[in-house]
Amino acid sequence: MSNHHDQPNNRRKMREKILAIAAGGICIAVAHALSLLKIFEMPQGGSVTPASMLPIVFFALCFGIGPGLAVAFIFSILQMLSGYMLHPAQVFLDYILAFSMLGLAGFFAPARALRENESNILNRLTLIPIYKIFIAVFIGVFCRLVCSVLSGVIFYASYAPEGQSALVYSFIYNGSFLLIEFIITVILLMSFLLVYGMIKTNKSTNKSSAKKA
């Protein structure tokens, strides 16, 4: 009896693993490709991209904290390989830890049971309140900012203008491009939710009208 009951659960778990691997690979590839398209590049590292963080945040919101951190970590390795390496600690702060923090958005994903019952990952995003999505993006980007600011204070203090503290310089420097990245990510994510929600509503209305007819 228990084996018969466990079969649907096992199938759901297997489906979830396959979905996570497939979606994770796609999101990492898209995020890395977008990170190479720099809208603006800062002189000492850091750049504004066409929402390279979005696929990672999207994945974390759809699959949860564990898979989200794993995918963000893999993305951080790719960023490190194409980044500027000054010191092992600097590499850890600027790339490994900083980009892995994007996976923290997974804390705001729908509950595991809700995720596993929804095979369409786009629909999973609609299960999350808008304010939670905003907070999720903010926390991911803010934690990345903290890592970058700390790296700036330790390794790039010499670039600070005379009379300005390394902390203030690092915060302004890193905050300037990460704020833009944050705004781009939030706008695109919210726009997608709005458009997808409208399409979903229209499909439901059309189906109801067809049934009545």
C-alpha positions in Angstrom: 0.0 0.0 0.0 2.8 2.4 0.9 4.7 1.6 -2.3 1.6 2.5 -4.3 1.3 5.7 -2.4 5.0 6.6 -2.8 5.0 6.2 -6.6 3.3 9.5 -7.4 5.6 11.3 -4.9 8.7 9.7 -6.5 7.5 10.7 -9.9 7.0 14.3 -8.8 10.5 14.4 -7.2 12.1 12.9 -10.3 10.2 15.4 -12.6 11.3 18.2 -10.3 15.0 17.2 -10.5 14.8 17.0 -14.3 13.1 20.3 -14.5 15.7 21.9 -12.2 18.6 20.5 -14.2 17.2 21.6 -17.5 16.0 25.0 -16.4 19.2 25.6 -14.4 21.4 24.9 -17.4 19.3 27.3 -19.6 19.3 30.0 -17.0 23.1 29.8 -16.4 23.7 29.9 -20.1 21.4 32.9 -20.7 22.8 34.8 -17.6 26.4 34.3 -18.7 25.6 35.4 -22.3 23.9 38.5 -21.0 26.8 39.2 -18.7 29.1 39.5 -21.8 26.9 42.2 -23.3 28.0 45.2 -21.3 25.9 48.4 -21.6 28.5 50.2 -19.5 31.7 49.1 -17.9 33.3 50.6 -14.8 37.1 51.4 -14.9 38.1 49.1 -11.9 35.6 46.3 -12.7 31.9 46.0 -12.6 29.4 46.7 -15.3 25.8 47.3 -16.3 24.4 44.5 -18.3 21.0 43.8 -19.9 19.7 42.0 -16.8 22.3 39.2 -16.5 21.1 38.6 -12.9 17.5 38.0 -13.9 17.8 34.4 -15.1 19.5 33.4 -11.8 16.9 35.2 -9.6 14.1 33.8 -11.8 15.4 30.2 -11.3 15.8 30.7 -7.5 12.2 32.0 -7.2 10.9 29.0 -9.2 12.9 26.2 -7.5 13.8 27.4 -4.0 16.8 28.2 -1.9 18.9 25.0 -2.4 18.8 24.8 -6.2 18.9 28.6 -6.4 22.2 28.8 -4.5 23.6 25.9 -6.5 22.8 27.6 -9.8 24.1 31.0 -8.5 27.3 29.3 -7.4 27.9 27.8 -10.9 27.2 31.2 -12.4 29.7 32.8 -10.0 32.4 30.4 -11.3 31.8 31.5 -14.9 32.0 35.1 -13.8 35.2 34.4 -12.0 36.8 32.8 -15.1 36.1 35.9 -17.1 36.8 38.4 -14.3 39.7 40.2 -12.8 41.8 38.2 -10.3 44.0 40.2 -7.9 44.0 38.0 -4.8 42.3 34.8 -3.7 40.2 36.6 -1.1 39.3 39.3 -3.6 38.2 36.6 -6.1 36.1 35.0 -3.4 34.4 38.2 -2.4 33.9 39.8 -5.9 32.8 36.6 -7.7 32.2 33.4 -5.7 30.4 34.9 -2.7 28.9 38.0 -4.4 27.2 36.2 -7.3 26.2 33.2 -5.2 24.2 35.6 -3.1 21.7 36.0 -5.9 20.5 32.5 -5.0 19.1 33.9 -1.7 16.0 34.9 -3.7 15.0 31.3 -3.4 13.9 32.0 0.2 10.8 33.6 -1.3 9.9 30.7 -3.7 6.6 29.0 -3.3 6.4 26.1 -0.8 7.9 22.9 -2.1 4.5 21.2 -2.4 3.2 24.0 -4.5 6.3 24.0 -6.7 6.2 20.2 -7.3 2.5 20.3 -8.2 3.1 23.0 -10.8 5.1 21.6 -13.8 4.9 24.9 -15.6 7.7 26.9 -14.0 6.3 30.2 -15.3 3.1 29.6 -13.3 5.2 29.2 -10.2 6.3 32.8 -10.4 2.7 33.9 -10.3 2.2 32.1 -7.0 4.6 34.7 -5.3 3.2 38.1 -4.2 4.7 41.0 -6.1 6.1 42.6 -3.0 8.0 39.3 -2.1 9.5 39.2 -5.6 10.7 42.8 -5.1 12.2 42.0 -1.7 13.8 38.8 -3.1 15.6 40.8 -5.9 16.6 43.5 -3.4 18.1 41.0 -0.9 20.1 39.2 -3.6 21.5 42.4 -5.1 22.1 44.0 -1.7 24.1 41.0 -0.4 26.1 41.1 -3.6 26.7 44.8 -3.0 27.9 44.1 0.6 30.5 41.6 -0.8 31.7 44.0 -3.5 31.9 46.9 -1.0 34.0 44.8 1.4 36.3 43.8 -1.4 36.7 47.4 -2.4 37.6 48.5 1.1 40.2 45.8 1.4 41.7 45.7 -2.1 40.9 48.9 -3.9 41.2 51.5 -1.1 44.0 53.2 -3.0 41.6 54.3 -5.7 39.6 56.4 -3.3 39.9 60.2 -3.8 41.9 62.0 -1.3 39.9 62.9 1.8 37.2 60.2 1.1 37.1 57.0 3.1 37.5 53.7 1.4 34.1 52.5 2.6 32.3 55.5 1.1 34.2 55.3 -2.1 33.5 51.5 -2.4 29.8 51.9 -1.6 29.4 54.7 -4.2 31.5 52.9 -6.8 29.7 49.5 -6.5 26.3 50.9 -5.7 26.3 53.1 -8.8 26.2 50.2 -11.3 24.4 47.6 -9.1 21.5 50.1 -8.5 21.0 50.3 -12.3 21.2 46.5 -12.5 18.7 46.2 -9.7 16.3 48.6 -11.5 16.6 46.8 -14.8 16.0 43.4 -13.2 13.0 44.5 -11.3 11.4 46.3 -14.2 11.8 43.3 -16.6 10.7 40.8 -14.0 7.6 42.9 -13.1 6.8 43.5 -16.8 7.0 39.8 -17.5 4.7 39.0 -14.6 2.2 41.6 -15.8 2.2 40.4 -19.5 2.2 36.7 -18.5 -0.7 37.3 -16.1 -2.7 39.1 -18.7 -2.1 36.2 -21.2 -3.0 33.6 -18.6 -6.2 35.5 -17.7 -7.2 35.9 -21.4 -6.7 32.1 -22.0 -8.9 31.3 -19.0 -11.6 33.7 -20.1 -11.5 32.2 -23.7 -11.8 28.7 -22.3 -14.8 29.6 -20.1 -16.5 31.3 -23.1 -15.9 28.3 -25.3 -17.4 26.0 -22.6 -20.5 28.1 -22.3 -20.9 28.2 -26.1 
